[in-house]
């Protein structure tokens, strides 16, 4: 090949580069394009089916939730004592209560599209309240005997969906919700009839072409179908549907041949309603464009082969011309010792020599890359003085400044990693330009919100006591606030020579950052000799600790807050106090308080749920103001918890005493709660925690106990006793007495009298 002229080689290469991949691509695409298209269409069909299923489920769930919310109100309590249509029409008040229920049912209809009708049936009553026929007797309304059979399969206290056909011939899916004992003492049920056509709107595919769908119960009964004649029949008899149900796979797709047609079946099982969703699509229609595209590709491939052959020759001639000129020029300037070879072999030798030179240059660049400014500064902070560092800092004096972002955790929560990286770049780039001429300053990021800045200056600046450095650091602080959106604190070390102990100076600057705890954030703190003295008195306010615990026992938050101020003032007035000493004071105060609560059998986990690690929290605070604010919140939560627990016990006694005194009367619970001084919901919770019963059950129990006493000790009639204990009709009295005692009042009196 090295002796074949370059023009022929290039033409052959260009043709092979074009022809071989194109041939392979055409052959491979012909076999794969159809298969991949089918799989993509199937996946798309399954995704569309799942989307339609979720849309349908959400709509049904919203309707069910609206019905549940309506059942949890007390709107039905107004008519629970009216078991006959005649009682309901006795006066305007009774009928007004029924109309209120009707209006709520009408509102429920309007919340979801496609609702045919809604009605409420009071258990034992001879009438229904419906949105399609108003308030009417049972014999004038559609039969409701199907409800009892439908509720057999109900699980829990929720409602159940039942597909059926109304007497009018309309196909609906009915939601049957019996009223819950947990929310009301009224017995009855709400029935919402949703049109089957609305379900069809949710499930029908919007894609063009021939499509079908079927929604079935778990046993195969058809709930919705585009063929209305198949509703409520056995869906297993449909082609391939029985196979899908027998597989037990909850979602998937499959291809089937039927009447010379290739069909796509996609199915998905609803865990919420235990329904099967199945869609059918014609693959012949869906694949029409794919097959047309395949034929176009074959035709285009043939055309490209012919055109490509001509272009290969032309391009080989055109492309080889400058190469031939280049080879001629290189040969004229220097002989590489290659003869009898074509132009490509000559260029190969030339490129190899260029590659060797490039590798040498790359090694040189890598050597220079390791000697960058940032690496030199990091090494200098470790005590390693490199030649690069000496050239960067030519003056005799050095300072180390540590710039720390205040409230760093808040900053991290507000800015993502990319934003923080950009902020670091801006800070390092801009701070160097804030120093005056003659002062050399470079900054590097140290991690956790800390920047280390090496400041190099000469005798002139030293003679001015560092005035230029002070002004520049103030400008750095302002610039940092603009970049980070947070204040910064700057700690500055004592002066040192470049070849001095730079790591110790960096440690000094870091130590100055800790003085932010006492002096506050957003400051510039210079090294002070006093910080080197370690033999200072260790401060701990033991008297304040004992007083705080006493105030905690007394429930006196104001005195605790004053004592926290005393501790803060004692820290500020100390001649010298270290950061570790301050942390010890507040850590010890947390520990002593928690220990005190546990010794008094108080559940600290309930008090401090959500606070996380309190010791880590105070360690992350920057100033005494933040520490004191945290401790005020800490003790405030304790006082609030202790006060709330004491208040619940007192309220409970008042509630029970009130109910025992007024159970024979008609009690309005909201007014009762206002009289006691608490909310109605809070009163319900207290009664349940004390008695294990709801307010209604507890009052009825008091009434039945009094009725039992009157039945045995007096000769009053059943009606008189019912009125005496607070029931306004004998039917309600009989119903509640039977509920709690298992027998009628007359039977109870007879049984006890015979026993005596």
ZANUKOL-660082 format. One record per residue (C-alpha): residue in three letters; x, y, z. Coordinates in steps of 0.25 Angstrom, whole numbers, plus 2048, in hexadecimal, padded with zeros to 3 digits. Layout:
BEGIN
ALAXYZ;...
***
This chain:
BEGIN
UNK800800800;UNK80C809803;UNK8108097F4;UNK80280B7EE;UNK80081A7EA;UNK7F98227F5;UNK7EE8277EB;UNK7E98187E9;UNK7EA8157F8;UNK7E28217FC;UNK7D781E7F2;UNK7D78107F7;UNK7D6814805;UNK7CC81E803;UNK7C38147FC;UNK7C580A806;UNK7C2814812;UNK7B581780B;UNK7B180A805;UNK7B4800810;UNK7AD80781C;UNK7A180B813;UNK79F7FD80E;UNK7A07F781D;UNK797803822;UNK78C800817;UNK78C7F1819;UNK78C7F3829;UNK7817FD828;UNK7787F581F;UNK7787EA82A;UNK7787F3836;UNK76F7FF833;UNK7627F7832;UNK7657F083F;UNK76A7FC847;UNK75E804841;UNK7547F9846;UNK75B7F9854;UNK75B809855;UNK74C809851;UNK7497FE85B;UNK750806866;UNK749812862;UNK73C80B862;UNK73E806870;UNK742813875;UNK73681A86F;UNK72D80F875;UNK734811883;UNK732820881;UNK72381E87E;UNK722814889;UNK72881E893;UNK71F82988E;UNK713821890;UNK71781C89E;UNK71A82B8A2;UNK70C82F89D;UNK7058248A5;UNK70E8268B1;UNK70B8358B1;UNK6FC8328B0;UNK6FD8278BB;UNK7058318C4;UNK6FA83C8C2;UNK6F08328C6;UNK6F882E8D3;UNK6FA83D8D6;UNK6EB83F8D5;UNK6E88328DE;UNK6F28388E9;UNK6E98448EA;UNK6DD8458F4;UNK6D48498E9;UNK6CC83B8EA;UNK6CB83C8F9;UNK6BF8468F6;UNK6B683B8F0;UNK6BB82F8F7;UNK6AF82F901;UNK6A582F8F5;UNK6A38218F0;UNK6968248E8;UNK69382D8DD;UNK6878328E5;UNK6908368F0;UNK69883D8E7;UNK68D8458E1;UNK6878498EF;UNK68C8578EF;UNK6958608E8;UNK6A185E8F1;UNK6A284F8EE;UNK6A08518DF;UNK6AB85D8DF;UNK6B58538E5;UNK6B28498DA;UNK6B38548D0;UNK6C18578D6;UNK6C58498D4;UNK6C08498C5;UNK6C88568C2;UNK6D584F8C7;UNK6D28448BE;UNK6D084D8B2;UNK6DD8548B6;UNK6E48468B6;UNK6DE8438A8;UNK6E58508A2;UNK6F384D8A7;UNK6F584289D;UNK6F184188F;UNK6E883688B;UNK6E0834898;UNK6D282F894;UNK6CC8308A2;UNK6CF82F8B1;UNK6C682B8BC;UNK6C68298CB;UNK6BE81E8D2;UNK6BC81E8E1;UNK6BC8108E7;UNK6AE80C8EB;UNK6A88178E4;UNK69D8168D9;UNK6A28218D0;UNK6AF8268C9;UNK6B58338C6;UNK6BA8348B7;UNK6BF83E8AD;UNK6B68388A2;UNK6A98368A9;UNK6AA83F8B5;UNK6A583A8C2;UNK69C82E8BF;UNK6978218C5;UNK69E8148C3;UNK69380E8BA;UNK69481A8B1;UNK6A38188AF;UNK6AC80E8A9;UNK6AE8018B1;UNK6B98028BB;UNK6B97F38BF;UNK6C67F18B7;UNK6CE7F98C1;UNK6CE7EE8CB;UNK6D47E48C2;UNK6DE7EE8BD;UNK6E37F18CB;UNK6E77E38CD;UNK6F47E58C6;UNK6F87F28CD;UNK7057F28D4;UNK7077FC8E0;UNK6FE8088E3;UNK6FF80E8D5;UNK6F580E8C9;UNK6F48048BE;UNK6F28068AF;UNK6E87FE8A8;UNK6E57FE899;UNK6D67FC896;UNK6CB80088C;UNK6C080A892;UNK6B1807890;UNK6B2812885;UNK6BB80A87D;UNK6C7813880;UNK6D480C883;UNK6DB811890;UNK6E680E89A;UNK6E08118A7;UNK6E98158B3;UNK6E280F8C0;UNK6E78168CD;UNK6E18118DB;UNK6E281C8E5;UNK6ED81A8EF;UNK6EB8188FE;UNK6F881F900;UNK6F382C8FA;UNK6E482C8FD;UNK6D9824905;UNK6D08258F9;UNK6CE8188F1;UNK6CC8188E3;UNK6D38198D6;UNK6D78228CA;UNK6D681C8BC;UNK6DC8248B0;UNK6D981F8A2;UNK6E4823898;UNK6E1821889;UNK6E8816882;UNK6EA81F876;UNK6F382887F;UNK6FC81C882;UNK6FD81A873;UNK702828871;UNK70D82687B;UNK711818875;UNK71081B866;UNK71D81D85F;UNK71E82A858;UNK72882584D;UNK72382383F;UNK720816839;UNK71780A83D;UNK71780884C;UNK70F801857;UNK70E800866;UNK7087F8871;UNK7087FA880;UNK7047EE889;UNK7037EA897;UNK70D7E089D;UNK7037D4899;UNK7027D988B;UNK6F57E088B;UNK6F57EC881;UNK6F37F9887;UNK6F680287B;UNK6F77FF86C;UNK6F680685F;UNK6EB7FB85B;UNK6E07FE865;UNK6D97F1863;UNK6E57EA86A;UNK6E37F2877;UNK6E27E9884;UNK6E57DD87C;UNK6F17D387E;UNK6FD7DA877;UNK7057CC877;UNK6FD7C886B;UNK7037D4863;UNK70F7CF85A;UNK71C7CE862;UNK7177D586E;UNK7157C8876;UNK7247C5873;UNK7287D3879;UNK7207D1886;UNK7257C2888;UNK7337C7886;UNK7337CF893;UNK73D7D988E;UNK7387E7893;UNK73D7EF887;UNK7437EC879;UNK7407EB86A;UNK73F7E0860;UNK73D7DE851;UNK7327D584B;UNK72D7D183D;UNK71E7D283B;UNK7177D282D;UNK7247D4826;UNK7267E182F;UNK7327E3838;UNK72C7E8845;UNK7337EF851;UNK72D7EB85F;UNK7327F486A;UNK72D7F1879;UNK72F7F7887;UNK7297F3894;UNK7247FE89E;UNK7297FA8AC;UNK71F8058B2;UNK7128008AC;UNK7167F18A8;UNK7127F4899;UNK7187F088C;UNK71B7FA881;UNK71D7F5873;UNK71F7FC866;UNK71F7F6858;UNK7267FD84C;UNK7287F983D;UNK7377F883B;UNK7357F882C;UNK73080682C;UNK73B80B836;UNK74680582E;UNK74280B821;UNK74C816822;UNK75780D827;UNK75680481A;UNK755810811;UNK762816818;UNK769808816;UNK766808807;UNK76B816806;UNK77881380D;UNK77B807803;UNK7798107F7;UNK78181B7FD;UNK78C811800;UNK78D80D7F1;UNK78E81C7ED;UNK79981F7F7;UNK7A18137F1;UNK7A18197E3;UNK7A38277E8;UNK7AE8237F2;UNK7B681C7E7;UNK7B78297DF;UNK7BA8317EB;UNK7C58287F0;UNK7CD82A7E4;UNK7CB8397E4;UNK7CE83B7F2;UNK7DA8327F1;UNK7E083B7E6;UNK7DC8487ED;UNK7E18437FB;UNK7EE83D7F7;UNK7F284A7EF;UNK7F78527FB;UNK7FD846802;UNK8058437F5;UNK80A8527F6;UNK80D850805;UNK815844802;UNK81D84B7F7;UNK820857800;UNK82584E80B;UNK82D846803;UNK8348527FD;UNK83785880A;UNK83C84B811;UNK83E83C80E;UNK838833818;UNK83F827811;UNK83382080B;UNK83281C7FD;UNK82A8137F4;UNK81D8167FD;UNK81181F7FA;UNK80D82C800;UNK80582680C;UNK81181E810;UNK81A82B810;UNK810832818;UNK80F827822;UNK81E829825;UNK81C838826;UNK81183782F;UNK81882D838;UNK82383783A;UNK81984283D;UNK812838847;UNK82083684F;UNK82284584F;UNK813847854;UNK81583D860;UNK822844864;UNK81A851864;UNK80F84B86C;UNK818846877;UNK81E854878;UNK80F85A879;UNK80C850884;UNK81985388C;UNK81486288B;UNK80685F88F;UNK80A85989C;UNK81286589F;UNK80586E89F;UNK80287A8A8;UNK7F78728B0;UNK8008668B3;UNK80B8708B7;UNK8028778C1;UNK7FD8698C7;UNK80B8648C9;UNK80F8728CF;UNK8038708D9;UNK8098628DC;UNK8178688DF;UNK81D8658D1;UNK8238718CB;UNK82586F8BC;UNK82C8778B1;UNK81E87B8AC;UNK81A8808BA;UNK8278888BB;UNK82488F8AD;UNK8158918B1;UNK8198988BF;UNK8258A08BD;UNK8238A98C9;UNK8298A68D7;UNK81C8A68DF;UNK81089D8DF;UNK80389C8E5;UNK7F98908E5;UNK7EA8948E4;UNK7DF88A8E6;UNK7D188E8E0;UNK7C68868E5;UNK7B78868E0;UNK7AE8898EC;UNK7A287F8EE;UNK7A98768E4;UNK79E86C8E5;UNK7938768E1;UNK79C8798D5;UNK79D86B8D1;UNK78E8698D1;UNK78C8758C9;UNK7968738BE;UNK7988668B6;UNK7A68608B3;UNK7A88678A6;UNK7A48748AB;UNK7AE8738B7;UNK7B986F8AE;UNK7B687B8A5;UNK7B68848B2;UNK7C487E8B6;UNK7C98818A8;UNK7C48908A9;UNK7CA8928B7;UNK7D888D8B4;UNK7D88958A7;UNK7D38A28AC;UNK7DA8A38BA;UNK7E88A48B4;UNK7E48B18AD;UNK7DF8B88BA;UNK7ED8B98BF;UNK7F68C68BC;UNK8038C68B4;UNK80E8C08BC;UNK8068B68C3;UNK8058A88BD;UNK7F98A08C1;UNK7F48928BC;UNK7E888A8C1;UNK7E587B8C1;UNK7D98738C6;UNK7DB86A8D2;UNK7CD8648D3;UNK7C18658DC;UNK7BF8748D9;UNK7CE8788DC;UNK7D787F8D3;UNK7E68818D6;UNK7EC88E8D1;UNK7FC8908D1;UNK7FF89F8D2;UNK80D8A38CF;UNK8128B28D1;UNK81E8BA8D3;UNK8258C48DD;UNK81D8D08D8;UNK80F8C98DB;UNK8158C48E8;UNK8198D28EC;UNK80B8D78EA;UNK8068CC8F4;UNK7FF8C48E9;UNK7F58CF8E5;UNK7F48CB8D7;UNK7F28BC8DB;UNK7E78C08E5;UNK7DF8C88DA;UNK7E18BD8D0;UNK7DC8B38DA;UNK7CF8BB8DC;UNK7CD8BC8CD;UNK7CF8AD8CD;UNK7C48AB8D7;UNK7BA8B48CF;UNK7BD8AD8C2;UNK7BB89F8C9;UNK7AE8A38CE;UNK7A98A78C0;UNK7AE89A8BA;UNK7A98908C5;UNK79D8978C9;UNK7A28958D8;UNK7AB89D8E1;UNK7B98988E3;UNK7C38998EF;UNK7D289B8EC;UNK7DD8968F6;UNK7EB89B8F4;UNK7F88958FA;UNK80489C8FF;UNK80F8A08F5;UNK8198968F0;UNK8248958E6;UNK82288D8DA;UNK82B8828DE;UNK8268838ED;UNK81B8798F3;UNK81087C8E9;UNK8078708EE;UNK8088768FC;UNK8038838F7;UNK7F887D8F0;UNK7F48768FD;UNK7F4884904;UNK7EB8898F9;UNK7E187D8FB;UNK7E187F90A;UNK7DD88E908;UNK7D1889900;UNK7CC88390D;UNK7CB891914;UNK7BF89390B;UNK7B788C916;UNK7BA897920;UNK7BC8A3916;UNK7B18A090C;UNK7B289D8FD;UNK7B58A68F2;UNK7C28AB8F8;UNK7D18AB8F6;UNK7D98A5902;UNK7E88A7903;UNK7F189E90B;UNK7F28A291A;UNK7FE89E923;UNK7F489B92E;UNK7EE88F926;UNK7FC888928;UNK7FA887937;UNK7F387A93B;UNK7F487B94A;UNK7E788394B;UNK7DC880955;UNK7D187694F;UNK7C387C950;UNK7B7874954;UNK7AA87A959;UNK7A686F963;UNK79C87896B;UNK79587C95E;UNK79386D95B;UNK78C86A968;UNK783877967;UNK77F873958;UNK77B86595D;UNK77386B968;UNK76C87595F;UNK769869956;UNK762861961;UNK75A86E964;UNK756870955;UNK75C87E955;UNK762880947;UNK76588F949;UNK76E88C955;UNK77588294C;UNK77788C941;UNK77D89694B;UNK78688C950;UNK78B888942;UNK78E897941;UNK79689794E;UNK79E88B948;UNK7A189393B;UNK7A589F943;UNK7AE89794C;UNK7B589293F;UNK7B78A0939;UNK7BC8A6946;UNK7C789B948;UNK7D58A0946;UNK7D889493D;UNK7CF888939;UNK7D287E92E;UNK7C9879924;UNK7CA86B92A;UNK7C5871937;UNK7B9877931;UNK7B586A92A;UNK7B7863937;UNK7AE86C93E;UNK7A286A935;UNK7A585B932;UNK7A4859941;UNK798861943;UNK791859938;UNK79684C93F;UNK79185094D;UNK784854948;UNK781847941;UNK78683F94D;UNK77D847956;UNK77184494D;UNK77383594C;UNK77583495B;UNK76783A95C;UNK762830953;UNK75F83A948;UNK760834939;UNK76B83D933;UNK769836925;UNK75B83C924;UNK76084A928;UNK76C84A91E;UNK767842912;UNK76C849906;UNK77785190C;UNK782847908;UNK78F84690F;UNK78F853918;UNK79E85291B;UNK7A185390C;UNK79785E90B;UNK79E867915;UNK7AC864910;UNK7A7869902;UNK7A3877908;UNK7AC883906;UNK7A988D911;UNK7A488E920;UNK79789491A;UNK794888912;UNK79787F91E;UNK78E886927;UNK78388691D;UNK78587791B;UNK78487592B;UNK77887E92C;UNK771875922;UNK776868929;UNK77086C936;UNK764872930;UNK76086592A;UNK76285E937;UNK75986893F;UNK74E867934;UNK74E858935;UNK74D858944;UNK742862944;UNK73A85B939;UNK73A84E941;UNK73685594D;UNK72B85C946;UNK72584F940;UNK72384994D;UNK71B855952;UNK713856946;UNK70F847946;UNK709848954;UNK701854950;UNK6FC84D944;UNK6F884094B;UNK6F1848956;UNK6E985194C;UNK6E4844944;UNK6E083D951;UNK6D884A955;UNK6D184D948;UNK6D083F940;UNK6C1840941;UNK6C184D939;UNK6C385092A;UNK6D285492B;UNK6D885C920;UNK6E6857920;UNK6EC86491A;UNK6E686D924;UNK6EA86392F;UNK6F986492A;UNK6F887392A;UNK6F2873939;UNK6FE86A93D;UNK708873935;UNK70E86992B;UNK70B86591D;UNK70185B919;UNK70B852912;UNK71485391E;UNK70884F927;UNK70584391F;UNK71383E920;UNK71484092F;UNK707838931;UNK70C82D929;UNK71982C930;UNK71282C93E;UNK70682293B;UNK70A81B92E;UNK6FD820928;UNK6F882B91F;UNK6EF836925;UNK6E283091F;UNK6E5822924;UNK6E9828932;UNK6DC830933;UNK6D382492E;UNK6DA81B938;UNK6D7825944;UNK6C882693F;UNK6C781793E;UNK6CD81494C;UNK6C381E951;UNK6B7818949;UNK6BB80A94F;UNK6BA81095D;UNK6AC81695A;UNK6A7809954;UNK6AA801961;UNK6A780C96B;UNK69B813966;UNK68D81095F;UNK68F81A954;UNK68B816946;UNK69681493B;UNK692821935;UNK693829942;UNK6A1823945;UNK6A5826936;UNK6A2835939;UNK6A8835947;UNK6B6830942;UNK6B683A936;UNK6B083292A;UNK6A5839922;UNK69E82D91D;UNK69C81F921;UNK6A2819914;UNK6B0820916;UNK6B081B925;UNK6AC80D921;UNK6B780D916;UNK6C281291F;UNK6BE80992B;UNK6BE7FD922;UNK6CC80191D;UNK6D280292A;UNK6CB7F7932;UNK6C77ED927;UNK6B87ED92A;UNK6AC7F792A;UNK6A97FF937;UNK69C7F793A;UNK6A47EA939;UNK6AF7EF942;UNK6A47F394D;UNK69D7E694B;UNK6AA7DE94C;UNK6AF7E5959;UNK6A17E595F;UNK6A07D695D;UNK6AE7D3963;UNK6AB7DB96F;
***
